[in-house]
Amino acid sequence: TDANVKNESLSSVQQLGITMTVRYGKFLNLLKDGAENDLALVLKHCERFLKQQQAPVKSSLHILF
């Protein structure tokens, strides 16, 4: 749900990426104020979706890595 996703936190690198992206988007007049929150929410949803799509490794070869 949206409430669960909103409670998740982003890493400092992700936060920096959002800040840089929004700053550049505002410079190009493509984004408005408040875009940071929207972009963070999209990133959190993508991260959750991708985690759900990961399949566990069941091969004995994974011990070699």
mmCIF file as Biopython writes it, N, C-alpha, C and O atoms, coordinates in Angstrom:
data_model
#
loop_
_atom_site.group_PDB
_atom_site.id
_atom_site.type_symbol
_atom_site.label_atom_id
_atom_site.label_alt_id
_atom_site.label_comp_id
_atom_site.label_asym_id
_atom_site.label_entity_id
_atom_site.label_seq_id
_atom_site.pdbx_PDB_ins_code
_atom_site.Cartn_x
_atom_site.Cartn_y
_atom_site.Cartn_z
_atom_site.occupancy
_atom_site.B_iso_or_equiv
_atom_site.auth_seq_id
_atom_site.auth_asym_id
_atom_site.pdbx_PDB_model_num
ATOM 1   N N  . THR A ? 1  ? 0.831  -1.197  0.000   1.0 0.0 1  A 1 
ATOM 2   C CA . THR A ? 1  ? 0.000  0.000   0.000   1.0 0.0 1  A 1 
ATOM 3   C C  . THR A ? 1  ? 0.871  1.254   0.000   1.0 0.0 1  A 1 
ATOM 4   O O  . THR A ? 1  ? 2.066  1.201   0.290   1.0 0.0 1  A 1 
ATOM 5   N N  . ASP A ? 2  ? 0.251  2.367   -0.327  1.0 0.0 2  A 1 
ATOM 6   C CA . ASP A ? 2  ? 0.986  3.635   -0.356  1.0 0.0 2  A 1 
ATOM 7   C C  . ASP A ? 2  ? 1.531  4.025   1.006   1.0 0.0 2  A 1 
ATOM 8   O O  . ASP A ? 2  ? 2.624  4.581   1.103   1.0 0.0 2  A 1 
ATOM 9   N N  . ALA A ? 3  ? 0.776  3.736   2.059   1.0 0.0 3  A 1 
ATOM 10  C CA . ALA A ? 3  ? 1.223  4.110   3.403   1.0 0.0 3  A 1 
ATOM 11  C C  . ALA A ? 3  ? 2.497  3.367   3.777   1.0 0.0 3  A 1 
ATOM 12  O O  . ALA A ? 3  ? 3.399  3.956   4.373   1.0 0.0 3  A 1 
ATOM 13  N N  . ASN A ? 4  ? 2.589  2.088   3.438   1.0 0.0 4  A 1 
ATOM 14  C CA . ASN A ? 4  ? 3.790  1.315   3.744   1.0 0.0 4  A 1 
ATOM 15  C C  . ASN A ? 4  ? 4.991  1.809   2.949   1.0 0.0 4  A 1 
ATOM 16  O O  . ASN A ? 4  ? 6.104  1.874   3.470   1.0 0.0 4  A 1 
ATOM 17  N N  . VAL A ? 5  ? 4.762  2.155   1.696   1.0 0.0 5  A 1 
ATOM 18  C CA . VAL A ? 5  ? 5.857  2.623   0.849   1.0 0.0 5  A 1 
ATOM 19  C C  . VAL A ? 5  ? 6.356  3.980   1.338   1.0 0.0 5  A 1 
ATOM 20  O O  . VAL A ? 5  ? 7.560  4.233   1.328   1.0 0.0 5  A 1 
ATOM 21  N N  . LYS A ? 6  ? 5.457  4.843   1.760   1.0 0.0 6  A 1 
ATOM 22  C CA . LYS A ? 6  ? 5.856  6.173   2.225   1.0 0.0 6  A 1 
ATOM 23  C C  . LYS A ? 6  ? 6.724  6.102   3.472   1.0 0.0 6  A 1 
ATOM 24  O O  . LYS A ? 6  ? 7.541  6.994   3.701   1.0 0.0 6  A 1 
ATOM 25  N N  . ASN A ? 7  ? 6.564  5.059   4.282   1.0 0.0 7  A 1 
ATOM 26  C CA . ASN A ? 7  ? 7.341  4.925   5.512   1.0 0.0 7  A 1 
ATOM 27  C C  . ASN A ? 7  ? 8.754  4.403   5.273   1.0 0.0 7  A 1 
ATOM 28  O O  . ASN A ? 7  ? 9.599  4.480   6.166   1.0 0.0 7  A 1 
ATOM 29  N N  . GLU A ? 8  ? 9.018  3.881   4.099   1.0 0.0 8  A 1 
ATOM 30  C CA . GLU A ? 8  ? 10.357 3.376   3.791   1.0 0.0 8  A 1 
ATOM 31  C C  . GLU A ? 8  ? 11.306 4.556   3.606   1.0 0.0 8  A 1 
ATOM 32  O O  . GLU A ? 8  ? 10.895 5.654   3.233   1.0 0.0 8  A 1 
ATOM 33  N N  . SER A ? 9  ? 12.575 4.302   3.874   1.0 0.0 9  A 1 
ATOM 34  C CA . SER A ? 9  ? 13.562 5.374   3.733   1.0 0.0 9  A 1 
ATOM 35  C C  . SER A ? 9  ? 14.463 5.099   2.531   1.0 0.0 9  A 1 
ATOM 36  O O  . SER A ? 9  ? 14.627 3.957   2.099   1.0 0.0 9  A 1 
ATOM 37  N N  . LEU A ? 10 ? 15.028 6.154   2.017   1.0 0.0 10 A 1 
ATOM 38  C CA . LEU A ? 10 ? 15.942 6.056   0.886   1.0 0.0 10 A 1 
ATOM 39  C C  . LEU A ? 10 ? 17.375 6.261   1.376   1.0 0.0 10 A 1 
ATOM 40  O O  . LEU A ? 10 ? 17.614 6.916   2.390   1.0 0.0 10 A 1 
ATOM 41  N N  . SER A ? 11 ? 18.306 5.694   0.644   1.0 0.0 11 A 1 
ATOM 42  C CA . SER A ? 11 ? 19.711 5.871   1.011   1.0 0.0 11 A 1 
ATOM 43  C C  . SER A ? 11 ? 20.147 7.301   0.704   1.0 0.0 11 A 1 
ATOM 44  O O  . SER A ? 11 ? 19.459 8.035   -0.006  1.0 0.0 11 A 1 
ATOM 45  N N  . SER A ? 12 ? 21.276 7.674   1.237   1.0 0.0 12 A 1 
ATOM 46  C CA . SER A ? 12 ? 21.786 9.027   0.998   1.0 0.0 12 A 1 
ATOM 47  C C  . SER A ? 12 ? 22.119 9.235   -0.478  1.0 0.0 12 A 1 
ATOM 48  O O  . SER A ? 12 ? 21.982 10.345  -0.992  1.0 0.0 12 A 1 
ATOM 49  N N  . VAL A ? 13 ? 22.551 8.188   -1.153  1.0 0.0 13 A 1 
ATOM 50  C CA . VAL A ? 13 ? 22.859 8.283   -2.580  1.0 0.0 13 A 1 
ATOM 51  C C  . VAL A ? 13 ? 21.578 8.498   -3.380  1.0 0.0 13 A 1 
ATOM 52  O O  . VAL A ? 13 ? 21.558 9.280   -4.330  1.0 0.0 13 A 1 
ATOM 53  N N  . GLN A ? 14 ? 20.505 7.799   -2.991  1.0 0.0 14 A 1 
ATOM 54  C CA . GLN A ? 14 ? 19.226 7.988   -3.664  1.0 0.0 14 A 1 
ATOM 55  C C  . GLN A ? 14 ? 18.701 9.399   -3.429  1.0 0.0 14 A 1 
ATOM 56  O O  . GLN A ? 14 ? 18.186 10.036  -4.348  1.0 0.0 14 A 1 
ATOM 57  N N  . GLN A ? 15 ? 18.832 9.883   -2.203  1.0 0.0 15 A 1 
ATOM 58  C CA . GLN A ? 15 ? 18.391 11.247  -1.892  1.0 0.0 15 A 1 
ATOM 59  C C  . GLN A ? 15 ? 19.168 12.275  -2.718  1.0 0.0 15 A 1 
ATOM 60  O O  . GLN A ? 15 ? 18.595 13.234  -3.234  1.0 0.0 15 A 1 
ATOM 61  N N  . LEU A ? 16 ? 20.465 12.061  -2.833  1.0 0.0 16 A 1 
ATOM 62  C CA . LEU A ? 16 ? 21.294 12.967  -3.626  1.0 0.0 16 A 1 
ATOM 63  C C  . LEU A ? 16 ? 20.873 12.930  -5.091  1.0 0.0 16 A 1 
ATOM 64  O O  . LEU A ? 16 ? 20.813 13.971  -5.746  1.0 0.0 16 A 1 
ATOM 65  N N  . GLY A ? 17 ? 20.586 11.748  -5.603  1.0 0.0 17 A 1 
ATOM 66  C CA . GLY A ? 17 ? 20.127 11.620  -6.988  1.0 0.0 17 A 1 
ATOM 67  C C  . GLY A ? 17 ? 18.824 12.358  -7.222  1.0 0.0 17 A 1 
ATOM 68  O O  . GLY A ? 17 ? 18.650 13.014  -8.249  1.0 0.0 17 A 1 
ATOM 69  N N  . ILE A ? 18 ? 17.908 12.252  -6.271  1.0 0.0 18 A 1 
ATOM 70  C CA . ILE A ? 18 ? 16.635 12.965  -6.381  1.0 0.0 18 A 1 
ATOM 71  C C  . ILE A ? 18 ? 16.868 14.466  -6.373  1.0 0.0 18 A 1 
ATOM 72  O O  . ILE A ? 18 ? 16.289 15.192  -7.182  1.0 0.0 18 A 1 
ATOM 73  N N  . THR A ? 19 ? 17.710 14.933  -5.467  1.0 0.0 19 A 1 
ATOM 74  C CA . THR A ? 19 ? 17.999 16.364  -5.369  1.0 0.0 19 A 1 
ATOM 75  C C  . THR A ? 19 ? 18.597 16.895  -6.665  1.0 0.0 19 A 1 
ATOM 76  O O  . THR A ? 19 ? 18.181 17.941  -7.162  1.0 0.0 19 A 1 
ATOM 77  N N  . MET A ? 20 ? 19.567 16.178  -7.209  1.0 0.0 20 A 1 
ATOM 78  C CA . MET A ? 20 ? 20.215 16.612  -8.448  1.0 0.0 20 A 1 
ATOM 79  C C  . MET A ? 20 ? 19.236 16.585  -9.622  1.0 0.0 20 A 1 
ATOM 80  O O  . MET A ? 20 ? 19.227 17.499  -10.446 1.0 0.0 20 A 1 
ATOM 81  N N  . THR A ? 21 ? 18.422 15.551  -9.696  1.0 0.0 21 A 1 
ATOM 82  C CA . THR A ? 21 ? 17.457 15.423  -10.783 1.0 0.0 21 A 1 
ATOM 83  C C  . THR A ? 21 ? 16.430 16.543  -10.744 1.0 0.0 21 A 1 
ATOM 84  O O  . THR A ? 21 ? 16.111 17.142  -11.771 1.0 0.0 21 A 1 
ATOM 85  N N  . VAL A ? 22 ? 15.914 16.821  -9.553  1.0 0.0 22 A 1 
ATOM 86  C CA . VAL A ? 22 ? 14.906 17.875  -9.413  1.0 0.0 22 A 1 
ATOM 87  C C  . VAL A ? 22 ? 15.522 19.242  -9.691  1.0 0.0 22 A 1 
ATOM 88  O O  . VAL A ? 22 ? 14.897 20.084  -10.335 1.0 0.0 22 A 1 
ATOM 89  N N  . ARG A ? 23 ? 16.732 19.467  -9.215  1.0 0.0 23 A 1 
ATOM 90  C CA . ARG A ? 23 ? 17.395 20.754  -9.474  1.0 0.0 23 A 1 
ATOM 91  C C  . ARG A ? 23 ? 17.564 20.979  -10.974 1.0 0.0 23 A 1 
ATOM 92  O O  . ARG A ? 23 ? 17.317 22.077  -11.473 1.0 0.0 23 A 1 
ATOM 93  N N  . TYR A ? 24 ? 17.982 19.951  -11.684 1.0 0.0 24 A 1 
ATOM 94  C CA . TYR A ? 24 ? 18.168 20.069  -13.129 1.0 0.0 24 A 1 
ATOM 95  C C  . TYR A ? 24 ? 16.815 20.232  -13.831 1.0 0.0 24 A 1 
ATOM 96  O O  . TYR A ? 24 ? 16.688 21.013  -14.773 1.0 0.0 24 A 1 
ATOM 97  N N  . GLY A ? 25 ? 15.807 19.488  -13.363 1.0 0.0 25 A 1 
ATOM 98  C CA . GLY A ? 25 ? 14.472 19.614  -13.937 1.0 0.0 25 A 1 
ATOM 99  C C  . GLY A ? 25 ? 13.883 21.004  -13.746 1.0 0.0 25 A 1 
ATOM 100 O O  . GLY A ? 25 ? 13.203 21.519  -14.633 1.0 0.0 25 A 1 
ATOM 101 N N  . LYS A ? 26 ? 14.140 21.609  -12.598 1.0 0.0 26 A 1 
ATOM 102 C CA . LYS A ? 26 ? 13.674 22.978  -12.353 1.0 0.0 26 A 1 
ATOM 103 C C  . LYS A ? 26 ? 14.440 23.970  -13.230 1.0 0.0 26 A 1 
ATOM 104 O O  . LYS A ? 26 ? 13.866 24.936  -13.731 1.0 0.0 26 A 1 
ATOM 105 N N  . PHE A ? 27 ? 15.730 23.726  -13.409 1.0 0.0 27 A 1 
ATOM 106 C CA . PHE A ? 27 ? 16.544 24.590  -14.268 1.0 0.0 27 A 1 
ATOM 107 C C  . PHE A ? 27 ? 15.997 24.594  -15.694 1.0 0.0 27 A 1 
ATOM 108 O O  . PHE A ? 27 ? 16.007 25.627  -16.365 1.0 0.0 27 A 1 
ATOM 109 N N  . LEU A ? 28 ? 15.521 23.437  -16.154 1.0 0.0 28 A 1 
ATOM 110 C CA . LEU A ? 28 ? 14.959 23.324  -17.503 1.0 0.0 28 A 1 
ATOM 111 C C  . LEU A ? 28 ? 13.475 23.691  -17.552 1.0 0.0 28 A 1 
ATOM 112 O O  . LEU A ? 28 ? 12.836 23.590  -18.599 1.0 0.0 28 A 1 
ATOM 113 N N  . ASN A ? 29 ? 12.941 24.112  -16.419 1.0 0.0 29 A 1 
ATOM 114 C CA . ASN A ? 29 ? 11.516 24.441  -16.301 1.0 0.0 29 A 1 
ATOM 115 C C  . ASN A ? 29 ? 10.616 23.258  -16.647 1.0 0.0 29 A 1 
ATOM 116 O O  . ASN A ? 29 ? 9.549  23.428  -17.236 1.0 0.0 29 A 1 
ATOM 117 N N  . LEU A ? 30 ? 11.055 22.068  -16.277 1.0 0.0 30 A 1 
ATOM 118 C CA . LEU A ? 30 ? 10.266 20.857  -16.496 1.0 0.0 30 A 1 
ATOM 119 C C  . LEU A ? 30 ? 9.595  20.372  -15.222 1.0 0.0 30 A 1 
ATOM 120 O O  . LEU A ? 30 ? 8.597  19.655  -15.283 1.0 0.0 30 A 1 
ATOM 121 N N  . LEU A ? 31 ? 10.131 20.755  -14.070 1.0 0.0 31 A 1 
ATOM 122 C CA . LEU A ? 31 ? 9.599  20.318  -12.784 1.0 0.0 31 A 1 
ATOM 123 C C  . LEU A ? 31 ? 9.248  21.521  -11.926 1.0 0.0 31 A 1 
ATOM 124 O O  . LEU A ? 31 ? 9.813  22.604  -12.080 1.0 0.0 31 A 1 
ATOM 125 N N  . LYS A ? 32 ? 8.308  21.308  -11.023 1.0 0.0 32 A 1 
ATOM 126 C CA . LYS A ? 32 ? 7.867  22.370  -10.118 1.0 0.0 32 A 1 
ATOM 127 C C  . LYS A ? 32 ? 8.261  22.013  -8.689  1.0 0.0 32 A 1 
ATOM 128 O O  . LYS A ? 32 ? 8.789  20.931  -8.432  1.0 0.0 32 A 1 
ATOM 129 N N  . ASP A ? 33 ? 8.000  22.932  -7.766  1.0 0.0 33 A 1 
ATOM 130 C CA . ASP A ? 33 ? 8.255  22.674  -6.353  1.0 0.0 33 A 1 
ATOM 131 C C  . ASP A ? 33 ? 7.419  21.478  -5.901  1.0 0.0 33 A 1 
ATOM 132 O O  . ASP A ? 33 ? 6.292  21.290  -6.357  1.0 0.0 33 A 1 
ATOM 133 N N  . GLY A ? 34 ? 7.969  20.692  -5.020  1.0 0.0 34 A 1 
ATOM 134 C CA . GLY A ? 34 ? 7.275  19.496  -4.541  1.0 0.0 34 A 1 
ATOM 135 C C  . GLY A ? 34 ? 7.591  18.264  -5.353  1.0 0.0 34 A 1 
ATOM 136 O O  . GLY A ? 34 ? 7.110  17.175  -5.039  1.0 0.0 34 A 1 
ATOM 137 N N  . ALA A ? 35 ? 8.390  18.417  -6.391  1.0 0.0 35 A 1 
ATOM 138 C CA . ALA A ? 35 ? 8.733  17.268  -7.229  1.0 0.0 35 A 1 
ATOM 139 C C  . ALA A ? 35 ? 9.597  16.263  -6.471  1.0 0.0 35 A 1 
ATOM 140 O O  . ALA A ? 35 ? 9.613  15.079  -6.810  1.0 0.0 35 A 1 
ATOM 141 N N  . GLU A ? 36 ? 10.311 16.726  -5.449  1.0 0.0 36 A 1 
ATOM 142 C CA . GLU A ? 36 ? 11.163 15.822  -4.671  1.0 0.0 36 A 1 
ATOM 143 C C  . GLU A ? 36 ? 10.337 14.707  -4.042  1.0 0.0 36 A 1 
ATOM 144 O O  . GLU A ? 36 ? 10.713 13.536  -4.100  1.0 0.0 36 A 1 
ATOM 145 N N  . ASN A ? 37 ? 9.224  15.076  -3.450  1.0 0.0 37 A 1 
ATOM 146 C CA . ASN A ? 37 ? 8.380  14.078  -2.789  1.0 0.0 37 A 1 
ATOM 147 C C  . ASN A ? 37 ? 7.791  13.092  -3.790  1.0 0.0 37 A 1 
ATOM 148 O O  . ASN A ? 37 ? 7.736  11.890  -3.529  1.0 0.0 37 A 1 
ATOM 149 N N  . ASP A ? 38 ? 7.352  13.605  -4.934  1.0 0.0 38 A 1 
ATOM 150 C CA . ASP A ? 38 ? 6.781  12.728  -5.951  1.0 0.0 38 A 1 
ATOM 151 C C  . ASP A ? 38 ? 7.830  11.764  -6.499  1.0 0.0 38 A 1 
ATOM 152 O O  . ASP A ? 38 ? 7.558  10.576  -6.672  1.0 0.0 38 A 1 
ATOM 153 N N  . LEU A ? 39 ? 9.016  12.273  -6.766  1.0 0.0 39 A 1 
ATOM 154 C CA . LEU A ? 39 ? 10.080 11.428  -7.297  1.0 0.0 39 A 1 
ATOM 155 C C  . LEU A ? 39 ? 10.527 10.391  -6.273  1.0 0.0 39 A 1 
ATOM 156 O O  . LEU A ? 39 ? 10.806 9.246   -6.629  1.0 0.0 39 A 1 
ATOM 157 N N  . ALA A ? 40 ? 10.597 10.781  -5.017  1.0 0.0 40 A 1 
ATOM 158 C CA . ALA A ? 40 ? 10.962 9.840   -3.958  1.0 0.0 40 A 1 
ATOM 159 C C  . ALA A ? 40 ? 9.928  8.726   -3.851  1.0 0.0 40 A 1 
ATOM 160 O O  . ALA A ? 40 ? 10.285 7.564   -3.658  1.0 0.0 40 A 1 
ATOM 161 N N  . LEU A ? 41 ? 8.662  9.070   -3.975  1.0 0.0 41 A 1 
ATOM 162 C CA . LEU A ? 41 ? 7.609  8.064   -3.900  1.0 0.0 41 A 1 
ATOM 163 C C  . LEU A ? 41 ? 7.691  7.097   -5.078  1.0 0.0 41 A 1 
ATOM 164 O O  . LEU A ? 41 ? 7.512  5.892   -4.901  1.0 0.0 41 A 1 
ATOM 165 N N  . VAL A ? 42 ? 7.957  7.606   -6.267  1.0 0.0 42 A 1 
ATOM 166 C CA . VAL A ? 42 ? 8.120  6.738   -7.444  1.0 0.0 42 A 1 
ATOM 167 C C  . VAL A ? 42 ? 9.302  5.798   -7.240  1.0 0.0 42 A 1 
ATOM 168 O O  . VAL A ? 42 ? 9.216  4.607   -7.539  1.0 0.0 42 A 1 
ATOM 169 N N  . LEU A ? 43 ? 10.398 6.336   -6.733  1.0 0.0 43 A 1 
ATOM 170 C CA . LEU A ? 43 ? 11.590 5.514   -6.501  1.0 0.0 43 A 1 
ATOM 171 C C  . LEU A ? 43 ? 11.319 4.417   -5.478  1.0 0.0 43 A 1 
ATOM 172 O O  . LEU A ? 43 ? 11.769 3.284   -5.649  1.0 0.0 43 A 1 
ATOM 173 N N  . LYS A ? 44 ? 10.589 4.743   -4.422  1.0 0.0 44 A 1 
ATOM 174 C CA . LYS A ? 44 ? 10.252 3.750   -3.395  1.0 0.0 44 A 1 
ATOM 175 C C  . LYS A ? 44 ? 9.351  2.657   -3.972  1.0 0.0 44 A 1 
ATOM 176 O O  . LYS A ? 44 ? 9.536  1.478   -3.671  1.0 0.0 44 A 1 
ATOM 177 N N  . HIS A ? 45 ? 8.384  3.043   -4.792  1.0 0.0 45 A 1 
ATOM 178 C CA . HIS A ? 45 ? 7.509  2.049   -5.425  1.0 0.0 45 A 1 
ATOM 179 C C  . HIS A ? 45 ? 8.306  1.133   -6.357  1.0 0.0 45 A 1 
ATOM 180 O O  . HIS A ? 45 ? 8.102  -0.081  -6.363  1.0 0.0 45 A 1 
ATOM 181 N N  . CYS A ? 46 ? 9.206  1.713   -7.135  1.0 0.0 46 A 1 
ATOM 182 C CA . CYS A ? 46 ? 10.040 0.906   -8.042  1.0 0.0 46 A 1 
ATOM 183 C C  . CYS A ? 46 ? 10.918 -0.062  -7.268  1.0 0.0 46 A 1 
ATOM 184 O O  . CYS A ? 46 ? 11.057 -1.226  -7.645  1.0 0.0 46 A 1 
ATOM 185 N N  . GLU A ? 47 ? 11.505 0.421   -6.192  1.0 0.0 47 A 1 
ATOM 186 C CA . GLU A ? 47 ? 12.376 -0.435  -5.384  1.0 0.0 47 A 1 
ATOM 187 C C  . GLU A ? 47 ? 11.598 -1.599  -4.784  1.0 0.0 47 A 1 
ATOM 188 O O  . GLU A ? 47 ? 12.073 -2.735  -4.782  1.0 0.0 47 A 1 
ATOM 189 N N  . ARG A ? 48 ? 10.412 -1.318  -4.280  1.0 0.0 48 A 1 
ATOM 190 C CA . ARG A ? 48 ? 9.575  -2.378  -3.690  1.0 0.0 48 A 1 
ATOM 191 C C  . ARG A ? 48 ? 9.163  -3.388  -4.759  1.0 0.0 48 A 1 
ATOM 192 O O  . ARG A ? 48 ? 9.206  -4.596  -4.527  1.0 0.0 48 A 1 
ATOM 193 N N  . PHE A ? 49 ? 8.764  -2.890  -5.933  1.0 0.0 49 A 1 
ATOM 194 C CA . PHE A ? 49 ? 8.355  -3.780  -7.018  1.0 0.0 49 A 1 
ATOM 195 C C  . PHE A ? 49 ? 9.503  -4.683  -7.451  1.0 0.0 49 A 1 
ATOM 196 O O  . PHE A ? 49 ? 9.310  -5.884  -7.644  1.0 0.0 49 A 1 
ATOM 197 N N  . LEU A ? 50 ? 10.694 -4.113  -7.604  1.0 0.0 50 A 1 
ATOM 198 C CA . LEU A ? 50 ? 11.836 -4.904  -8.033  1.0 0.0 50 A 1 
ATOM 199 C C  . LEU A ? 50 ? 12.238 -5.944  -6.988  1.0 0.0 50 A 1 
ATOM 200 O O  . LEU A ? 50 ? 12.664 -7.045  -7.337  1.0 0.0 50 A 1 
ATOM 201 N N  . LYS A ? 51 ? 12.105 -5.598  -5.713  1.0 0.0 51 A 1 
ATOM 202 C CA . LYS A ? 51 ? 12.404 -6.569  -4.658  1.0 0.0 51 A 1 
ATOM 203 C C  . LYS A ? 51 ? 11.446 -7.755  -4.720  1.0 0.0 51 A 1 
ATOM 204 O O  . LYS A ? 51 ? 11.841 -8.891  -4.460  1.0 0.0 51 A 1 
ATOM 205 N N  . GLN A ? 52 ? 10.185 -7.489  -5.063  1.0 0.0 52 A 1 
ATOM 206 C CA . GLN A ? 52 ? 9.191  -8.562  -5.174  1.0 0.0 52 A 1 
ATOM 207 C C  . GLN A ? 52 ? 9.465  -9.462  -6.370  1.0 0.0 52 A 1 
ATOM 208 O O  . GLN A ? 52 ? 9.077  -10.631 -6.374  1.0 0.0 52 A 1 
ATOM 209 N N  . GLN A ? 53 ? 10.133 -8.920  -7.384  1.0 0.0 53 A 1 
ATOM 210 C CA . GLN A ? 53 ? 10.391 -9.675  -8.600  1.0 0.0 53 A 1 
ATOM 211 C C  . GLN A ? 53 ? 11.641 -10.551 -8.503  1.0 0.0 53 A 1 
ATOM 212 O O  . GLN A ? 53 ? 11.843 -11.433 -9.338  1.0 0.0 53 A 1 
ATOM 213 N N  . GLN A ? 54 ? 12.470 -10.320 -7.505  1.0 0.0 54 A 1 
ATOM 214 C CA . GLN A ? 54 ? 13.706 -11.086 -7.367  1.0 0.0 54 A 1 
ATOM 215 C C  . GLN A ? 54 ? 13.387 -12.526 -6.977  1.0 0.0 54 A 1 
ATOM 216 O O  . GLN A ? 54 ? 12.594 -12.784 -6.071  1.0 0.0 54 A 1 
ATOM 217 N N  . ALA A ? 55 ? 14.020 -13.446 -7.676  1.0 0.0 55 A 1 
ATOM 218 C CA . ALA A ? 55 ? 13.863 -14.855 -7.339  1.0 0.0 55 A 1 
ATOM 219 C C  . ALA A ? 55 ? 15.050 -15.289 -6.493  1.0 0.0 55 A 1 
ATOM 220 O O  . ALA A ? 55 ? 16.183 -14.903 -6.779  1.0 0.0 55 A 1 
ATOM 221 N N  . PRO A ? 56 ? 14.810 -16.083 -5.458  1.0 0.0 56 A 1 
ATOM 222 C CA . PRO A ? 56 ? 15.927 -16.556 -4.639  1.0 0.0 56 A 1 
ATOM 223 C C  . PRO A ? 56 ? 16.809 -17.528 -5.432  1.0 0.0 56 A 1 
ATOM 224 O O  . PRO A ? 56 ? 16.326 -18.292 -6.267  1.0 0.0 56 A 1 
ATOM 225 N N  . VAL A ? 57 ? 18.088 -17.477 -5.153  1.0 0.0 57 A 1 
ATOM 226 C CA . VAL A ? 57 ? 19.038 -18.367 -5.822  1.0 0.0 57 A 1 
ATOM 227 C C  . VAL A ? 57 ? 18.980 -19.728 -5.142  1.0 0.0 57 A 1 
ATOM 228 O O  . VAL A ? 57 ? 19.186 -19.843 -3.933  1.0 0.0 57 A 1 
ATOM 229 N N  . LYS A ? 58 ? 18.697 -20.757 -5.935  1.0 0.0 58 A 1 
ATOM 230 C CA . LYS A ? 58 ? 18.583 -22.101 -5.370  1.0 0.0 58 A 1 
ATOM 231 C C  . LYS A ? 58 ? 19.704 -23.010 -5.830  1.0 0.0 58 A 1 
ATOM 232 O O  . LYS A ? 58 ? 19.703 -24.200 -5.512  1.0 0.0 58 A 1 
ATOM 233 N N  . SER A ? 59 ? 20.646 -22.480 -6.562  1.0 0.0 59 A 1 
ATOM 234 C CA . SER A ? 59 ? 21.736 -23.261 -7.091  1.0 0.0 59 A 1 
ATOM 235 C C  . SER A ? 59 ? 22.860 -23.370 -6.070  1.0 0.0 59 A 1 
ATOM 236 O O  . SER A ? 59 ? 23.073 -22.458 -5.271  1.0 0.0 59 A 1 
ATOM 237 N N  . SER A ? 60 ? 23.568 -24.474 -6.100  1.0 0.0 60 A 1 
ATOM 238 C CA . SER A ? 60 ? 24.708 -24.625 -5.206  1.0 0.0 60 A 1 
ATOM 239 C C  . SER A ? 60 ? 25.891 -23.787 -5.697  1.0 0.0 60 A 1 
ATOM 240 O O  . SER A ? 60 ? 26.876 -23.636 -4.974  1.0 0.0 60 A 1 
ATOM 241 N N  . LEU A ? 61 ? 25.809 -23.243 -6.908  1.0 0.0 61 A 1 
ATOM 242 C CA . LEU A ? 61 ? 26.885 -22.432 -7.453  1.0 0.0 61 A 1 
ATOM 243 C C  . LEU A ? 61 ? 26.998 -21.072 -6.777  1.0 0.0 61 A 1 
ATOM 244 O O  . LEU A ? 61 ? 28.030 -20.414 -6.907  1.0 0.0 61 A 1 
ATOM 245 N N  . HIS A ? 62 ? 25.974 -20.635 -6.064  1.0 0.0 62 A 1 
ATOM 246 C CA . HIS A ? 62 ? 26.015 -19.312 -5.462  1.0 0.0 62 A 1 
ATOM 247 C C  . HIS A ? 62 ? 27.075 -19.206 -4.357  1.0 0.0 62 A 1 
ATOM 248 O O  . HIS A ? 62 ? 27.420 -18.096 -3.952  1.0 0.0 62 A 1 
ATOM 249 N N  . ILE A ? 63 ? 27.588 -20.313 -3.871  1.0 0.0 63 A 1 
ATOM 250 C CA . ILE A ? 63 ? 28.626 -20.250 -2.841  1.0 0.0 63 A 1 
ATOM 251 C C  . ILE A ? 63 ? 29.979 -19.851 -3.424  1.0 0.0 63 A 1 
ATOM 252 O O  . ILE A ? 63 ? 30.902 -19.518 -2.681  1.0 0.0 63 A 1 
ATOM 253 N N  . LEU A ? 64 ? 30.098 -19.884 -4.751  1.0 0.0 64 A 1 
ATOM 254 C CA . LEU A ? 64 ? 31.358 -19.517 -5.383  1.0 0.0 64 A 1 
ATOM 255 C C  . LEU A ? 64 ? 31.538 -18.004 -5.461  1.0 0.0 64 A 1 
ATOM 256 O O  . LEU A ? 64 ? 32.648 -17.534 -5.709  1.0 0.0 64 A 1 
ATOM 257 N N  . PHE A ? 65 ? 30.488 -17.244 -5.257  1.0 0.0 65 A 1 
ATOM 258 C CA . PHE A ? 65 ? 30.561 -15.791 -5.421  1.0 0.0 65 A 1 
ATOM 259 C C  . PHE A ? 65 ? 30.867 -15.098 -4.161  1.0 0.0 65 A 1 
ATOM 260 O O  . PHE A ? 65 ? 30.961 -13.871 -4.138  1.0 0.0 65 A 1 
#
